[in-house]
Amino acid sequence: MTIKLDEVDIQLLAALQADADRTNVQLARLTGLSPAATLHRVRALKDSGIIRIIRAHIDPEAAGLALQVFVTATLSRHDPRHEHAFEDQIRALPQIVWAESIAGETDYLLCIVAHDVPELQQVLSRLAARGARIVTYLRLREVKPISPLPLGPTPTPVTPRSPRVHEPEQ
């Protein structure tokens, strides 16, 4: 279900996506609302499910998790019981920091962090023990960090004009 957002909602969401540590007073100044009205708006956005959670984004390497890998997992069986057991395993492993069920050649896309290679091997072995074909991709560097969602109106693309060519006079 899509929830209709007004300009103030979009301002609040953009500000919180940029810096979730902003105080209610800072958000009120930004939107021109009273602190009480701002707090009410943010609570409504949380209650509606648009804001799922507010958290810190921690750098894995700075936190001592030197390895970050992306993993595709393809299940050998596709019955609900087997899928549920595999997803329970994913949720039980704290090294798996996000996981998506996807359509295509593979069934799951995972992001795994680990302190070292033996820890990573242990996680991959536990996943493979569930009957999944595992392919691992080592993350070398971040190219684009997680970005804010583009919540406002979609901008109209600007098409560059071609220079006018003057026709020779006859």
N, C-alpha and C positions, 0 to 999 in steps of 0.2 A: 504494500500500500504506500503510495506516494503522499507525503504531507506537504501542503502548500506553505512555502516559506515567503515571508515578506522581507523587505529591505533590512529591517532591524535584525531579524533572525539571521540573515546572510552576513551582516556585519559581525554579529556575535560569533557565529560559527567560524568565519574567516579569522577573527582575532584569536579564538581559542585554538584553532588549528595551527596558527603561527606560534603561539605561546600559551599553552594551557595553564601556565602558572600566573596568569594575570589575575589581579584581584577584582572583586565585584565593583569596587569604586573605579578602577581603571576602565573596566568594560562600560560602566555607566557614563563616564566622561566621553568615551569613544562614540557611544550611540546617542547621547543626549537625553537618555532616560534617567529617572531617579534610581538610586541604588536598589530600592525595594522593587521597582518595576523590572529592573535588569535581572535581579535574582529570580523573580517570578518567571521571566522569559527563559532563563537558562534552565531552571527546574522543569519547565514545560518541554523544553527540547530534550532533556534527559528522560522525562516520563514518556514522551512520544517514541523514544528509541532512536531518534536521530543521533543524539550523543550517546554512544554505547558505554564509553569509559574514558576517563581522563587519566593519563599516566605519563611517566617520564620515559623518554626514548634514550636508552642506554647504549653506548658504544661497546659492542661485544669485545673487541680487541683491548680497549682500555680497561675492561672489567676482567681481563685475564683469559678470555675465551678466544684463543689465537686462531682456531679453525672455524670457518663458517663454510658450509657446503649446502648446495641445493641438491635435492634428491628427487628423482622420479621413481614412483613405485607402481608396478603393474601387478595386479592380483592374478593368481592362477585360477581362482574360482570367483564367480560373481553372484553368489547367493547372499541374501540379507544377513544370514548368520555369520558367514565368513567376513563380509564387509564390516559388520558391527564389531567383531573381535579385532580386526585390524585397526579400526578407528579407536577402540578402547586402548590398544597398545600405543598408538600415537599420542593420545591424551595422557597416558601414564609416564611417558618419557619427558622429563623436564628439558632435555637438550633439544627437543623439537620445539622451536619457538613459534612457528606457524605452519599450518597445513591447509591445503585446499584440495577438495575433491574436484576433479576436472574431467572433461570429455575429450576424447581424441585417442592417440596411440597409447596413452598411459592413464592410470586411474587417479593418482595423487601427485601433488607437487608439495614438497616439504622443504623447510629451511632448518638446518641442524647446526648447533654451535657445540664446540667441544674444547676442552683445555689442551688436549694432545691427541695423537693418532690412536693410542690404545683406547681412549674413551670413545672416540668416533667409531672404531671397529666394534666396540661392544654394542653401541646403539644400532649400527647397521646389521649386526648379527641378529639382534632381537627382532628387527623388522623382517629380515629374510626368513627367520624361523617361522613367521606367520604365513609363509608361502608366497611372498611377493618377490618379483624380479626387481632388483634395485639398480639404478644407474646414478652415479654420484658425479657432481660437477663442483669443483673447487672454486670458491669465490676469490677472485684476485683483488678487486677493489670496488668501491662503490662509485658508480657513474652518476647516478641521480638518486638522492635520498627520497624517502617516502614523502610525497608531495601533498599539499592540501588539495581537497576535492574542489573542482571548479564549480562553485555553487551559484554564481550569478548568471545573468542572461548570457547565452552563447554569443561571443563577439562575431560580427560579420567579417569574414576574411577580406583583407584588402588586396585587390588585384592590381599589381603595378601596371601603369599605363605604358603602352609602347610609345616611343617618341614619334611625333608627327613627321611624316616624310613630305617634304615640299615637292610637288610635281613641277617639273620645268614648264615655264610658260611657252606657249607656241606662238 
